[in-house]
C-alpha cells in the first residue's frame, strides 16, 4: 500500500496514511487526504482560503475516481461548501451522473447535508481588494464586478499566484487504486471557469489494472491533451511509470494557441511505483511526497524536469 501527493498535500498526508495503515480503501484514503487540505487555510489554491474568482467568490472543483470499478464523481464551481471532494464522491455514489456544476452542485450539496462554510477568508478579501485597486480602472471600481471581465481574466492569467490543486493517488492493501483532486482554481479566473481538476481523464484518472495519474497547474492544457488518461494508457501499453509520464508530458508539446504554461504530471503504476514530471523546474511547486508500507514518514522528492517537445 502507498500514496503519492503533490506539495499542496502536506496537511492530508497523515489522514491518508492512517486510512491505508488501518486496512482502509484507497478511495477512502484519497478522500480523507483531500478533505484535510480543503480545510487548511494555509493552502492558497484549495478549498477554504483559496483565491477567489474575479467576482470575489471562491469556486471549488473536485473529483474522485475508483480505479477498480472506473466509477467517478466530480463537482465544478461549487460555492459555500467546505469539502468539494466529498460532494464529488456523493455524486458518484448517489446519482446516475458523473459531474455537477454551479447551482446544481450546490443544490445537491444541500440535499446531502454537506458542510457549509465561509470560503473567502479575511486575507483573501484584502488581497482581492488590493488587486482590484491596482488593476481595475477607477471608473469601473464602483460597479465591480458588474463590468466586462474578459480582459481582466487575461491580466490575472499573466500573474498567476497559486499553483492550483491537490492530488492524491493511492493503492491499498487489497491492491485497489484510487485518485482524488481538489482545487479553488485559477486565481481571479473568470467566474465559472473549470480547469482540469474535475474533468475525468484530464485532471485525474485511475484504473486498478494499470495505475493512476493526476495533474496540476495549467488545466486548460491537460484538458486539451487528456493528460491523465494518456498517462494511464501509456502504462497499459507496457511503459514503465517514468516513461508514461514523459510521454504524457511530451504530448503537451503539440499544443498550439490558447494559454500555455506550466504542467506537472503525477502517476503511480499497478505496483505502486511513483513518478512526477514537470515541464520546468518549479521548485516547491513541483515537489511531491510519497509514502509506502514500511516507511516511517512520507518522503519528499523533486519532480523530474521534462521540457515540452513539439511535433516531430
C-alpha positions as CSV (number, residue, x, y, z in Angstrom):
1,X,0.0,0.0,0.0
2,X,1.2,3.5,-0.8
3,X,0.1,7.1,-1.6
4,X,1.5,10.0,-3.6
5,X,0.6,13.6,-3.2
6,X,1.9,16.9,-4.5
7,X,3.4,19.7,-2.5
8,X,-0.1,21.1,-1.5
9,X,-1.0,17.8,0.1
10,X,1.0,18.1,3.4
11,X,-2.0,18.5,5.6
12,X,-3.6,15.4,4.1
13,X,-0.7,13.0,4.3
14,X,-1.4,11.7,7.8
15,X,-5.2,11.2,7.3
16,X,-4.4,9.4,4.1
17,X,-1.8,7.2,5.6
18,X,-3.9,6.5,8.7
19,X,-6.7,5.1,6.5
20,X,-4.3,2.9,4.5
21,X,-2.4,1.6,7.5
22,X,-5.7,0.6,9.1
23,X,-6.6,-1.5,6.1
24,X,-9.0,1.0,4.6
25,X,-9.7,1.5,1.0
26,X,-7.7,3.7,-1.4
27,X,-10.9,5.5,-2.2
28,X,-11.4,6.5,1.5
29,X,-7.7,7.4,1.8
30,X,-7.6,9.8,-1.1
31,X,-10.9,11.4,0.0
32,X,-9.6,11.9,3.6
33,X,-6.3,13.3,2.3
34,X,-8.1,15.9,0.1
35,X,-10.6,16.9,2.8
36,X,-7.8,17.8,5.2
37,X,-6.2,20.1,2.6
38,X,-9.6,21.7,1.8
39,X,-9.9,22.8,5.4
40,X,-6.3,24.1,5.6
41,X,-6.3,27.9,5.0
42,X,-2.5,28.0,4.5
43,X,-3.0,26.3,1.1
44,X,-4.0,29.2,-1.3
45,X,-5.1,27.0,-4.2
46,X,-7.5,24.6,-2.5
47,X,-10.7,24.9,-0.5
48,X,-11.2,27.5,2.2
49,X,-8.6,30.2,2.0
50,X,-8.1,29.7,-1.7
51,X,-8.0,32.6,-4.2
52,X,-11.5,33.8,-5.4
53,X,-12.6,34.3,-9.0
54,X,-12.8,37.9,-10.4
55,X,-16.2,38.1,-8.9
56,X,-14.8,37.8,-5.4
57,X,-16.3,34.3,-4.8
58,X,-14.4,31.2,-4.1
59,X,-15.5,28.4,-6.5
60,X,-14.2,24.9,-5.8
61,X,-13.8,22.0,-8.1
62,X,-13.0,18.4,-7.2
63,X,-13.2,14.9,-8.5
64,X,-12.6,11.3,-7.2
65,X,-12.3,8.0,-9.1
66,X,-12.5,4.4,-8.1
67,X,-9.9,2.6,-10.2
68,X,-11.5,-0.8,-9.6
69,X,-14.9,0.0,-10.9
70,X,-14.0,3.0,-13.0
71,X,-16.8,4.9,-11.3
72,X,-16.1,8.6,-10.8
73,X,-17.7,11.8,-9.5
74,X,-17.0,15.5,-9.9
75,X,-18.2,18.9,-9.0
76,X,-17.3,22.3,-10.5
77,X,-17.8,25.9,-9.5
78,X,-19.1,24.8,-6.1
79,X,-19.6,27.7,-3.6
80,X,-20.0,27.8,0.1
81,X,-19.3,24.2,0.9
82,X,-16.1,23.1,2.7
83,X,-15.4,19.6,1.2
84,X,-15.9,19.6,-2.5
85,X,-14.2,16.2,-2.8
86,X,-16.9,14.6,-0.6
87,X,-19.6,16.2,-2.6
88,X,-17.9,14.7,-5.7
89,X,-17.9,11.3,-4.1
90,X,-21.6,11.6,-3.3
91,X,-22.3,12.4,-6.9
92,X,-20.5,9.2,-7.8
93,X,-22.4,7.1,-5.2
94,X,-25.9,8.7,-5.2
95,X,-26.6,9.9,-8.7
96,X,-26.6,8.4,-12.2
97,X,-24.3,11.3,-13.2
98,X,-20.6,11.9,-13.1
99,X,-20.4,15.7,-12.8
100,X,-22.5,18.6,-11.4
101,X,-21.6,22.2,-11.6
102,X,-22.6,25.6,-10.2
103,X,-26.1,26.0,-8.7
104,X,-26.9,22.3,-9.4
105,X,-23.8,21.2,-7.5
106,X,-24.8,23.5,-4.6
107,X,-28.3,22.2,-4.6
108,X,-27.1,18.6,-4.4
109,X,-24.6,19.5,-1.6
110,X,-27.5,20.9,0.4
111,X,-29.6,17.8,-0.2
112,X,-26.9,15.5,1.2
113,X,-26.2,17.8,4.2
114,X,-22.7,18.7,3.2
115,X,-20.9,21.0,5.5
116,X,-21.3,24.7,4.6
117,X,-18.5,27.2,5.2
118,X,-17.5,30.8,4.5
119,X,-14.8,30.0,1.9
120,X,-13.4,33.5,1.4
121,X,-11.1,34.4,4.3
122,X,-10.2,37.9,5.5
123,X,-6.8,37.6,4.0
124,X,-8.2,36.8,0.6
125,X,-10.8,39.6,0.8
126,X,-7.9,42.0,1.4
127,X,-5.8,40.6,-1.4
128,X,-8.8,40.8,-3.8
129,X,-9.4,44.5,-2.8
130,X,-5.8,45.3,-3.4
131,X,-5.8,43.6,-6.8
132,X,-8.9,45.5,-7.9
133,X,-7.4,48.8,-6.8
134,X,-4.2,48.1,-8.7
135,X,-5.6,46.8,-12.0
136,X,-9.2,48.0,-12.4
137,X,-9.7,51.5,-13.8
138,X,-11.3,53.8,-11.3
139,X,-14.4,54.2,-13.5
140,X,-15.1,50.5,-13.1
141,X,-14.4,50.0,-9.4
142,X,-17.7,51.3,-8.2
143,X,-19.6,48.7,-10.3
144,X,-17.1,45.9,-9.8
145,X,-17.6,43.0,-10.6
146,X,-20.6,44.0,-12.7
147,X,-18.4,45.1,-15.6
148,X,-16.9,43.2,-18.7
149,X,-14.4,40.8,-17.1
150,X,-12.8,39.0,-20.1
151,X,-9.7,41.3,-20.3
152,X,-9.2,41.1,-16.6
153,X,-9.1,37.3,-16.8
154,X,-6.0,37.7,-19.0
155,X,-4.4,40.1,-16.6
156,X,-4.9,37.6,-13.8
157,X,-3.6,34.8,-16.0
158,X,-0.3,36.7,-16.6
159,X,0.4,36.8,-12.9
160,X,-0.9,33.5,-11.6
161,X,-0.2,33.4,-7.8
162,X,-1.2,29.9,-6.9
163,X,0.0,26.5,-8.2
164,X,-3.6,25.2,-8.1
165,X,-4.9,21.8,-7.0
166,X,-4.1,19.0,-4.6
167,X,-3.7,15.5,-6.0
168,X,-3.8,12.2,-4.1
169,X,-3.1,8.8,-5.7
170,X,-3.2,5.7,-3.6
171,X,-3.0,1.9,-3.7
172,X,-4.5,0.0,-0.7
173,X,-3.6,-3.4,0.9
174,X,-6.1,-5.1,-1.5
175,X,-4.3,-3.7,-4.5
176,X,-7.1,-1.3,-5.4
177,X,-6.2,2.1,-6.8
178,X,-8.0,5.5,-6.5
179,X,-7.4,9.1,-7.2
180,X,-8.7,12.4,-6.0
181,X,-8.2,16.1,-6.8
182,X,-9.5,19.3,-5.3
183,X,-8.9,23.0,-6.1
184,X,-10.2,26.5,-5.8
185,X,-8.9,27.0,-9.3
186,X,-7.3,29.8,-11.3
187,X,-6.7,32.8,-9.0
188,X,-9.0,35.5,-10.2
189,X,-10.2,33.5,-13.2
190,X,-13.4,34.2,-15.0
191,X,-16.4,33.2,-12.9
192,X,-17.5,29.7,-13.7
193,X,-14.1,28.7,-15.1
194,X,-13.4,25.0,-14.8
195,X,-9.9,23.6,-15.0
196,X,-8.8,20.0,-15.4
197,X,-9.3,19.0,-11.7
198,X,-13.0,18.0,-12.1
199,X,-12.5,16.6,-15.6
200,X,-12.1,12.8,-15.6
201,X,-9.2,11.9,-17.9
202,X,-7.7,15.4,-17.7
203,X,-7.1,16.2,-14.1
204,X,-7.1,12.6,-12.9
205,X,-7.7,9.0,-13.9
206,X,-7.5,5.7,-12.1
207,X,-7.6,2.2,-13.3
208,X,-6.5,-0.5,-10.9
209,X,-5.3,-2.7,-13.7
210,X,-2.6,-0.2,-14.7
211,X,-2.3,2.7,-12.3
212,X,-3.4,6.3,-11.7
213,X,-2.4,9.8,-12.7
214,X,-3.2,13.4,-11.8
215,X,-2.2,16.8,-13.0
216,X,-1.6,20.3,-11.6
217,X,-1.1,23.8,-12.9
218,X,-2.5,24.9,-16.3
219,X,-5.6,22.7,-16.6
220,X,-6.6,24.3,-19.9
221,X,-3.6,22.4,-21.4
222,X,-4.2,19.0,-19.8
223,X,-7.9,19.1,-20.8
224,X,-6.9,19.5,-24.4
225,X,-4.5,16.6,-24.3
226,X,-6.4,14.3,-21.9
227,X,-3.2,14.1,-20.0
228,X,-4.1,11.9,-17.0
229,X,-5.9,9.3,-19.2
230,X,-3.0,9.4,-21.6
231,X,-0.5,8.6,-18.8
232,X,-2.6,5.6,-17.7
233,X,-3.0,4.4,-21.3
234,X,0.8,4.5,-21.7
235,X,1.0,2.3,-18.6
236,X,-1.5,0.0,-20.3
237,X,0.8,-0.2,-23.3
238,X,3.5,-1.6,-21.1
239,X,5.6,1.5,-20.4
240,X,7.2,2.0,-17.0
241,X,5.7,4.8,-15.0
242,X,8.5,7.2,-15.7
243,X,8.2,6.6,-19.4
244,X,4.5,7.0,-19.3
245,X,4.8,10.4,-17.5
246,X,7.4,11.6,-20.0
247,X,5.2,10.6,-23.0
248,X,2.1,12.3,-21.4
249,X,4.2,15.4,-21.0
250,X,5.6,15.2,-24.5
251,X,2.0,15.1,-25.9
252,X,1.5,18.6,-24.5
253,X,4.3,19.9,-26.8
254,X,1.8,19.6,-29.7
255,X,-0.5,22.2,-28.3
256,X,-0.6,25.5,-30.3
257,X,-2.5,28.6,-29.3
258,X,-4.5,29.2,-26.2
259,X,-3.0,29.7,-22.7
260,X,0.2,27.7,-22.4
261,X,2.4,27.4,-19.3
262,X,3.5,25.0,-16.6
263,X,2.2,21.5,-16.1
264,X,3.1,18.8,-13.5
265,X,2.1,15.2,-14.1
266,X,1.9,12.7,-11.2
267,X,1.4,8.9,-11.6
268,X,1.7,5.6,-10.0
269,X,1.7,2.2,-11.7
270,X,-0.1,-1.0,-10.6
271,X,2.8,-2.0,-8.4
272,X,2.8,1.4,-6.6
273,X,5.9,2.8,-8.3
274,X,5.6,6.6,-8.3
275,X,6.8,9.3,-10.7
276,X,6.3,13.0,-11.1
277,X,7.5,15.1,-14.0
278,X,7.3,18.9,-14.7
279,X,8.0,20.8,-17.8
280,X,10.3,23.1,-16.0
281,X,11.9,23.4,-12.5
282,X,9.2,24.9,-10.4
283,X,10.9,24.3,-7.0
284,X,8.4,23.6,-4.2
285,X,5.5,23.9,-6.7
286,X,6.6,20.7,-8.3
287,X,7.9,18.9,-5.2
288,X,5.9,15.8,-4.1
289,X,5.6,13.3,-1.3
290,X,5.4,9.5,-1.4
291,X,4.7,7.0,1.3
292,X,4.6,3.2,1.2
293,X,4.2,0.5,3.8
294,X,7.3,0.2,6.0
295,X,8.3,3.9,5.7
296,X,8.3,5.8,9.0
297,X,7.4,9.1,7.2
298,X,6.4,10.3,3.7
299,X,9.5,11.1,1.6
300,X,9.8,14.5,-0.1
301,X,11.1,14.2,-3.7
302,X,11.8,16.6,-6.6
303,X,10.0,16.2,-9.9
304,X,11.9,15.2,-13.0
305,X,12.1,18.1,-15.4
306,X,10.9,17.1,-18.9
307,X,10.5,20.2,-21.2
308,X,7.8,20.0,-23.8
309,X,8.9,18.9,-27.2
310,X,7.0,19.9,-30.3
311,X,5.6,17.6,-33.1
312,X,8.3,15.6,-34.8
